[in-house]
Amino acid sequence: MQVFKKENVYQATQKRLEYIFKEFDNIYVSFSGGKDSGVLLNLTLQYANETSQLHKVSVFHIDYEAQYSATTNYVDSVFESLPNEVENLRCCLPLKCPTSTSMFESFWRPWDPDKKNIWVRNLPNKYLSDDSFDFDVKNMSDYEFQKRFSLWFHKKKKAQKTCVLIGIRAEESLDRWRTIVSDRNINKYNHIAWTTKQYDNVYNAYPIYDWKTEDIWTANAKFGWDYNKLYDLFYYAGVPLGSMRVASPFHDAAKSSLSLYRVIDPEVWGKMVSRVNGVNFTAMYGGTKAMGWKNIEKPKHFTWKQYAMFLLETLPNEISENYRTKLETSIKFWKEKGGVLSDEAIKDLEDAGIKFKVAKSTNYKTDKKPVMMEYIDEIESRDFTLIPTWKRLCVTILKNDHVGKYMGFSQTKAENEKRKLALEKYKNL
């Protein structure tokens, strides 16, 4: 059900910023170089300037080294134009960043000192290096670092309360919508839905969570704010408004648009080809069955199980073991607990003569039924990605899906981070 209010999203955000600046003495904007974080940064600087509170604001940015020149130019321009009172928190670090372009690497490291001779570009004039921090950056993923950074900066500033402003919008994805509206998350600041607790007295806030894509561009036009001109190039290239993304080029979310680099930024593209394994192949075949979609084909003399085992044998031990661990977990899950399937998928199993058992109840909040079964070779079904098949495993491997999203797995980095922080907190007890 839609609820309409008299105020527009800009007015609502002004009230949110007023509340944040009243409640928190230390505030920084997580700035990616994209349209959403760019607008949030401009809104924050505008409000802070008008209320004489610029001294509370800092700007945090992870520089991924390999990116469009337009993004680098925009980020450079933003940091060069920051008021003197606003602290520059641009980070150039050899973090472990996920890549889906290679079957041999699950991550790559921007600004890797051992590969300085093939860096895509030079370091910016002012930045924070791994020497700036009192924790081991090199063993962290970019996700883990972002969270740990908030605690480090909170302590560094000796702040009473720190707020991290993040420009995510519920319209962008279901996961982002869940982050904001989930009634399971009790870690809110004063029970405010658009906040999330990270540590004691450290919170994330999402002041533009209810903005539409059109609102972002309306704000840029109305206020004459600068933005990443990459979006203009995307527009000229025919990329739909809702599909324009500024992300690490080697990440799964950017894989399908990787080929645009060759056209939009050929000089950077030439350097990227040698920077990370598999970039050129992914750019050429990222949207085809060669990258492992449902309609992939196997060698005729193999079953899908045999083909999966063959693929696993061709991978480096560490990568292969990662897939084998996920496979073992999945097999056990489908045998003992069962996954939920629709009536249509269950009918497909029946029509194919597959043996399975339907449980009476499930802990999941869904109308689907819990089904327990063995892995099967393949099946024709609209719900192919939800059914445990050896073909699905082959798809996962060929997509370089190291996380296993295609098999229903989700990232566990947040859980690992919580465990590490808990061990650190209680190690002296």
TAPEMO-V909077 format. One record per pair of residues at least 24 apart in sequence whose ideal C-beta (glycine too) atoms are under 6 Angstrom apart, sorted by the first residue. I is the first residue (numbers start at 0). J is the second residue. Records with the same first field share a line. If there is no record, write none. Layout:
BEGIN
I->J ; J
END
This chain:
BEGIN
8->209 ; 210 ; 214
12->206 ; 207
15->206
16->46
19->162 ; 204
20->52
23->160 ; 162
24->158 ; 159
25->156 ; 158 ; 161
26->55 ; 56 ; 162
27->57 ; 59
28->58 ; 164
29->59 ; 163 ; 165
30->58 ; 60
32->70 ; 73 ; 74 ; 227 ; 245
33->245
34->215
35->166 ; 168
36->166
37->226
38->215 ; 218
39->164 ; 166 ; 207
41->224
43->164
53->82 ; 84 ; 85
54->84
56->85
57->86 ; 88
58->88
59->88
60->89
61->90 ; 141
62->89 ; 91
63->109 ; 247
64->109 ; 110 ; 119
65->119 ; 248 ; 271 ; 274
67->229 ; 264
68->264 ; 267
69->228 ; 229
70->227 ; 229 ; 245
73->227
87->125
89->126
90->127
91->122 ; 126
92->129 ; 136
93->137
94->139 ; 141 ; 144
95->140
96->141
98->249 ; 275
99->251 ; 254 ; 399
100->249 ; 275 ; 277 ; 278 ; 281
101->276 ; 277
102->399
103->276 ; 315
104->276
105->401
107->275
117->273 ; 274
119->270 ; 274
140->412
142->412
143->416
146->416
149->197 ; 201
150->198 ; 201
153->201
160->200
161->201
162->202 ; 204
163->203
164->204
165->203 ; 205
166->207
167->205
168->208 ; 210
169->208
170->211
179->205 ; 208
212->240 ; 241
232->263
249->275
254->281 ; 285
255->285 ; 286
257->281 ; 282 ; 285
258->282
290->398
291->394 ; 397 ; 398
293->383
302->376
303->376 ; 377 ; 389 ; 390 ; 393
304->389
306->393
307->389 ; 392 ; 393
310->396
325->403 ; 408
329->406
330->374
333->372 ; 387
337->369 ; 370 ; 371
339->363 ; 365 ; 367 ; 369
340->367 ; 370
341->367
344->380 ; 382
347->380
351->378
END
